Amino acid sequence: MVLILSACSSDQLTKPLEVELEKAIKRASPTGEFDHFILPDPTDFANIPQDPQNPLTAQKVELGKMLFYETGLALLPKHAEGKGTFSCSSCHVPEAGFMPGRAQGIADGGVGFGQNGEGRVKYIFYNDEEPDVQGVRALNVMNVAFVPNTTWSGKFGGTYNNLGTEDQWVGETEINKLGLLGPETQSIEVFTKVHRFLMNEQIADSLGYKPLFDAAFPEVDQSERYSEIPAAFAMAAYLRTLIANDAPFQQYLKGDETAMTEQEKRGALLFFGQAGCVKCHNGKPLNNPDQFFAIGVKDLYETGQAIKTNVNDKANLGRGGFTGKAEDLYKFKVPQLYNMKETPFFFHGSSKRNMQEVVEYFNKAEPENARVPKDQIAPQFRPLGLSDSEKADLVAFLENALHDHNMHRYVPDQVLSGNCFPNNDLQSQADLGCQ
């Protein structure tokens, strides 16, 4: 999602493109240099944001990397047919930008994979209320290390934006009382309560993970070492290393002026200059961890491709659904922008099907969700007047310059169960060539 804040003129550039782009990026950077937007290497633990209660280690990351794809943990399905068939990556598919390959992700209760997750459908043994699905599109987990409060509403994490919301820490957000950051908080909640996984010493032993737990958590007493919280901490550690540091724009920032095409550079100049995208997408991974905006896009139930959600779904209320404050209603997180190229769905409601449609939506600035009051729409959401060529340039930057093509470095060759992953039902096995 790109929240573009200021009008964009169509004046011809009067100075060399590289000079203008360098000035624009440095002007947008809080440090006045490129360094603010340079992402760390995924093995540079010292420079990756982390929870003090869960310091990064190579051993934790390796364990989390295995568990994230391990279908052998799927032991609490609604129906026996779902046992051992899903994983965290069922809804965060690397080939789909670590998002679902369909409008709505399905973990337990889904069957099939297709090419990039688009072929997953509801299992015939499950009714519409039984699958493990969410009322909003799953976010890209790339660069989540730079997100202290996770989900579209920012509800997980007992620090940063959520300080002062303690009266709302009930039910699924009671976990915030642990005082952990978002990735750790959400990993514990989804592992122990939401996504129907199970971990204990017997399971760790039977699947072959005990040595990895021993290496990752030697300081944890053995009576607790093979339990769900260490497993969640390991997955959070792994997620923090999913960094798009090899994208062309990153290479450009680090000194390779040939890493981006001329069109991508023109798009970057629009992003950091005239179009003003960076005024909202100003974090290191081009997110904004502290702000939520209403731009009036449609909700997930309106796609006609989602189950277990409707007009009354609390998820439609965005930040306000968590805080209970009227001024927060219909406002959603400003997400990071890397590796959005592979996904055919955008925004919390999967209402747009490609980046061209996203850019056009901001260019026209006409809210499409009649349920969102006009006075809640971000005042920065106004027509941009971009020409067709300018829109094409911006799309080129967003799709290509921000695309780290080497996602396989974050995927294990196999999981210790020997199961197919990210899904292990018979149709997925056929789709993935695991049979």
C-alpha positions in Angstrom: 0.0 0.0 0.0 1.3 3.4 -0.9 -0.1 6.5 1.0 0.8 9.4 -1.2 0.4 12.7 0.5 1.2 15.7 -1.7 0.4 16.7 -5.2 2.7 15.7 -8.0 3.5 18.1 -10.8 4.4 17.0 -14.3 7.2 19.5 -14.7 10.1 18.1 -16.7 13.3 17.5 -14.7 15.8 20.2 -15.2 18.7 18.4 -13.5 20.3 15.0 -14.0 18.1 12.3 -12.6 20.7 10.8 -10.3 21.4 14.2 -8.7 17.7 15.0 -8.2 17.1 11.5 -6.7 20.0 11.7 -4.3 18.8 15.1 -3.0 15.2 13.8 -2.6 16.2 10.7 -0.7 18.5 12.6 1.6 15.9 15.3 2.1 13.4 12.6 3.2 15.9 10.9 5.5 15.9 11.9 9.2 19.7 11.6 9.1 20.1 13.5 5.9 21.9 10.5 4.4 21.0 7.2 2.7 21.7 5.2 5.8 18.2 5.6 7.2 16.7 3.5 4.3 19.5 0.9 4.2 18.3 -2.5 5.5 20.8 -4.6 7.5 22.1 -8.0 6.3 19.9 -10.8 7.7 22.9 -12.2 9.6 23.9 -8.9 11.1 22.1 -9.5 14.3 23.6 -6.5 16.0 21.7 -4.1 13.7 18.4 -6.0 13.5 15.8 -4.7 15.9 15.0 -7.4 18.5 13.2 -7.9 21.7 15.5 -7.7 24.8 13.7 -10.8 26.1 14.4 -12.7 22.9 17.9 -11.8 21.7 18.7 -13.1 18.2 21.1 -16.0 17.8 21.9 -18.1 14.8 20.5 -21.2 16.6 17.2 -19.6 17.3 16.8 -18.4 13.7 17.7 -21.9 12.4 15.1 -23.5 14.7 12.5 -20.9 13.8 13.2 -21.4 10.1 12.3 -25.0 10.4 9.3 -24.6 12.6 7.7 -21.9 10.4 7.3 -24.5 7.6 6.8 -27.6 9.7 3.4 -29.2 8.9 4.2 -31.8 11.6 3.1 -29.2 14.3 -0.4 -29.0 12.8 -1.8 -31.3 15.5 -5.0 -29.5 16.7 -7.2 -29.3 13.6 -10.9 -29.0 13.7 -11.2 -32.3 11.8 -8.9 -35.3 11.6 -8.4 -34.7 7.9 -6.6 -31.5 8.6 -4.0 -33.1 10.9 -0.4 -32.5 9.7 -1.5 -30.5 6.6 -0.7 -26.9 7.3 2.0 -24.6 8.6 2.6 -20.9 9.3 3.7 -20.6 5.6 0.3 -21.8 4.5 -0.7 -18.1 4.7 2.8 -16.6 4.3 4.1 -18.0 1.1 7.6 -16.9 0.1 6.7 -17.0 -3.6 3.7 -14.7 -3.0 5.8 -12.2 -1.1 5.3 -14.0 2.2 1.5 -13.4 1.9 -1.3 -15.7 0.9 -1.5 -16.5 -2.8 -5.3 -15.9 -2.6 -7.4 -13.1 -1.2 -7.8 -14.8 2.1 -5.3 -17.2 3.6 -6.4 -20.6 4.9 -4.4 -22.7 7.3 -6.4 -25.5 9.0 -9.4 -26.2 6.8 -7.6 -25.6 3.5 -6.5 -28.0 0.8 -4.3 -27.5 -2.3 -1.6 -25.1 -3.2 -1.4 -24.4 -6.9 1.7 -22.5 -8.1 2.0 -19.8 -5.4 -0.7 -20.6 -3.0 -3.5 -19.4 -5.2 -5.0 -22.9 -5.6 -5.8 -23.4 -1.9 -9.5 -23.8 -1.2 -11.7 -24.8 1.7 -11.6 -28.5 2.6 -15.0 -30.2 2.0 -14.9 -31.7 5.5 -15.1 -28.1 7.0 -18.1 -25.8 7.1 -17.6 -22.1 6.6 -17.2 -21.4 10.3 -14.5 -23.9 11.0 -11.4 -23.1 8.9 -8.5 -21.1 10.4 -8.9 -17.8 8.5 -8.8 -14.1 9.3 -11.1 -11.3 8.5 -8.3 -9.3 6.9 -5.6 -10.2 4.4 -2.4 -11.5 6.0 0.4 -8.9 6.0 3.7 -9.4 4.4 6.1 -10.5 7.1 9.2 -9.2 5.2 11.0 -6.7 7.4 8.8 -7.3 10.3 11.7 -6.6 12.6 10.9 -2.9 12.1 7.3 -3.3 13.3 7.0 -3.1 17.1 3.2 -3.5 17.0 2.0 -6.1 14.6 -1.2 -6.8 12.5 -3.2 -4.2 10.5 -4.5 -2.7 13.8 -1.2 -2.9 15.6 -2.9 -4.8 18.4 0.0 -7.1 19.3 2.9 -5.9 21.4 2.9 -4.5 24.9 5.1 -1.5 24.2 5.4 1.5 21.8 2.0 2.5 20.3 0.2 0.2 22.7 1.3 1.9 25.8 -1.8 3.6 27.2 -4.2 1.0 25.7 -3.9 -1.4 28.7 -7.6 -1.3 29.3 -8.1 -3.1 26.0 -5.7 -5.9 26.8 -8.3 -8.6 27.1 -9.0 -11.8 25.2 -6.5 -12.3 22.4 -4.5 -9.2 23.4 -4.2 -10.1 27.0 -0.8 -11.5 25.9 0.4 -7.9 25.7 0.8 -8.0 29.4 4.0 -9.9 28.9 5.6 -6.7 27.7 7.0 -8.2 24.6 7.4 -6.6 21.2 4.9 -7.4 18.4 6.6 -10.3 16.6 7.1 -12.2 19.8 3.7 -11.4 21.2 1.9 -12.4 18.1 4.0 -15.6 17.6 3.0 -16.8 21.1 -0.7 -15.9 20.6 -1.0 -17.6 17.2 1.0 -20.6 18.2 -0.8 -21.3 21.5 -4.3 -20.2 20.7 -5.0 -19.3 17.1 -3.4 -21.5 14.6 -3.9 -25.0 16.1 -0.3 -26.0 16.4 1.2 -28.1 19.3 4.6 -28.4 20.7 5.9 -30.4 23.7 8.9 -32.6 24.5 7.4 -35.7 23.0 6.6 -33.9 19.7 10.0 -32.3 19.6 11.6 -35.7 20.2 9.5 -37.6 17.7 10.1 -35.0 14.9 13.8 -34.7 15.7 13.8 -31.1 17.0 15.2 -31.6 20.5 18.8 -31.0 19.5 17.8 -27.7 17.8 15.9 -26.6 20.9 18.9 -27.5 23.1 21.2 -25.4 20.9 18.7 -22.5 20.7 17.6 -22.4 24.4 20.4 -23.9 26.6 19.5 -21.4 29.4 15.8 -22.6 29.6 15.1 -25.4 32.0 14.5 -28.7 30.2 11.0 -28.8 31.8 10.1 -25.8 29.7 12.6 -25.9 26.8 10.5 -27.9 24.3 7.3 -26.0 24.9 5.3 -23.6 22.8 6.8 -20.3 24.1 10.4 -21.2 23.1 9.0 -22.4 19.8 7.2 -19.1 19.3 10.4 -17.2 20.3 12.4 -19.1 17.7 9.8 -18.3 15.0 9.9 -14.7 15.9 13.7 -14.7 15.7 13.4 -16.2 12.2 10.8 -13.7 11.1 13.1 -10.8 12.2 15.7 -12.0 9.7 13.4 -11.9 6.7 15.0 -8.8 5.3 14.8 -7.6 1.7 18.4 -6.3 1.7 19.2 -7.5 -1.8 16.5 -5.5 -3.7 17.8 -3.2 -6.5 16.9 -0.1 -4.5 19.0 -1.4 -1.6 21.9 -2.0 -3.9 21.5 1.5 -5.2 21.5 3.0 -1.7 24.7 1.1 -1.0 26.5 2.6 -4.0 25.5 0.7 -7.2 23.9 3.4 -9.4 23.3 0.8 -12.1 21.1 -1.3 -9.9 17.9 0.5 -10.9 16.7 1.3 -14.4 16.1 4.8 -15.5 12.3 4.3 -15.2 12.7 2.9 -11.7 14.8 5.9 -10.8 12.1 8.2 -12.1 9.6 6.3 -10.0 11.9 6.6 -7.0 12.1 10.4 -7.5 8.3 10.6 -7.5 8.1 8.5 -4.4 10.7 10.5 -2.5 9.9 13.8 -4.0 6.9 15.2 -5.9 4.4 12.5 -5.1 5.2 12.5 -1.4 4.8 8.8 -0.7 7.7 8.9 1.7 5.9 11.3 4.0 3.9 8.3 5.2 6.2 5.4 4.1 9.2 6.9 5.9 10.5 3.9 8.0 13.6 2.0 7.1 11.6 -0.6 5.1 9.3 2.1 3.7 6.6 1.5 6.4 5.4 3.7 9.2 5.4 1.8 12.5 3.6 4.6 14.4 0.8 5.8 12.1 -2.6 4.4 11.0 -4.8 5.9 8.3 -8.2 5.6 6.8 -8.3 5.7 3.0 -11.7 4.1 2.5 -10.8 0.8 0.7 -13.2 -2.1 0.7 -13.2 -4.9 3.3 -12.3 -8.5 2.8 -15.8 -9.9 2.9 -16.7 -7.7 -0.1 -14.3 -9.7 -2.4 -16.7 -12.6 -2.6 -13.7 -14.9 -2.0 -13.6 -14.9 1.8 -15.4 -17.0 4.5 -16.0 -16.5 8.2 -16.2 -12.7 7.8 -19.0 -10.2 7.1 -19.9 -6.6 7.4 -19.9 -6.8 11.2 -16.4 -8.2 11.5 -14.4 -6.3 14.1 -11.4 -6.5 11.8 -13.2 -4.0 9.4 -12.7 -1.3 12.1 -9.0 -1.3 11.9 -7.1 0.4 14.8 -10.4 1.5 16.3 -11.5 -2.1 16.7 -8.6 -2.6 19.1 -8.4 0.7 20.9 -12.2 1.3 21.1 -11.6 5.0 20.3 -13.9 6.6 17.7 -11.0 8.6 16.2 -9.2 5.3 15.4 -12.0 3.7 13.5 -11.3 2.4 9.9 -7.6 3.3 10.3 -5.1 0.7 9.2 -1.3 0.3 9.5 1.0 1.9 6.9 2.8 -1.3 5.8 6.2 -1.9 4.4 6.5 -2.0 0.6 9.2 -4.5 -0.3 8.3 -7.7 -2.2 4.8 -6.8 -3.2 5.4 -7.8 -6.8 4.3 -11.4 -6.5 1.0 -10.8 -4.8 -2.3 -10.3 -6.8 -4.1 -8.8 -3.8 -3.5 -5.5 -2.0 -4.8 -3.6 1.1 -6.4 -5.2 4.2 -9.4 -6.2 2.2 -7.6 -7.6 -0.9 -9.6 -5.0 -2.9 -7.0 -4.3 -5.5 -5.5 -6.9 -7.8 -2.2 -5.3 -8.9 0.1 -2.3 -8.2 -1.3 -0.4 -11.1 -4.7 -0.4 -9.5 -3.1 0.7 -6.2 -1.4 3.6 -7.7 -4.5 4.6 -9.6 -6.5 4.5 -6.4 -4.2 7.0 -4.8 -4.0 9.1 -7.9 -7.8 9.5 -8.0 -8.2 9.6 -4.2 -11.9 8.5 -4.3 -12.8 6.4 -1.2 -14.7 3.3 -2.3 -16.1 2.1 1.1 -19.3 3.9 1.9 -19.2 2.7 5.5 -16.1 4.8 6.2 -17.3 8.3 7.3 -15.7 11.1 5.2 -14.4 12.8 8.3 -12.3 9.7 9.0 -10.6 9.7 5.7 -7.0 10.9 5.9 -6.8 14.6 4.9 -3.6 13.7 2.9 -5.6 11.4 0.7 -6.3 13.7 -2.3 -6.0 13.5 -6.1 -2.4 13.6 -7.3 -2.8 14.4 -11.0 -0.1 11.9 -12.1 0.2 11.4 -15.8 0.1 7.9 -17.3 3.9 7.9 -17.7 4.4 9.0 -14.1 2.1 6.3 -12.9 4.0 3.8 -14.9 7.3 5.0 -13.5 6.0 4.8 -9.9 4.7 1.3 -10.5 8.1 0.3 -11.9 9.9 1.5 -8.7 7.4 -0.2 -6.4 7.3 -3.5 -8.2 10.8 -4.0 -9.4 13.2 -1.8 -7.5 11.7 -3.0 -4.2 11.8 -6.6 -5.2 14.3 -8.9 -3.5 14.2 -11.9 -5.8 16.2 -14.3 -3.6 13.6 -15.5 -1.2 14.8 -19.1 -1.3 17.6 -18.2 1.1 14.9 -18.0 3.8 13.4 -21.4 3.1 14.7 -24.7 4.3 15.5 -27.5 1.9 13.3 -29.8 4.0 11.7 -30.0 7.5 12.6 -32.6 10.0 9.3 -34.4 9.8 10.0 -35.1 6.1 6.5 -33.8 5.4 5.6 -31.7 2.3 5.5 -28.0 3.1 4.1 -25.4 3.3 1.0 -27.7 3.0 0.9 -31.5 3.3 -2.6 -32.5 2.2 -2.8 -34.8 -0.8 -3.7 -32.1 -3.3 -0.8 -29.9 -2.1 1.6 -32.8 -2.3 0.6 -33.2 -5.9 0.8 -29.4 -6.6 4.2 -29.2 -4.9 5.7 -32.3 -6.4 6.2 -34.0 -3.0 4.6 -37.3 -4.0 
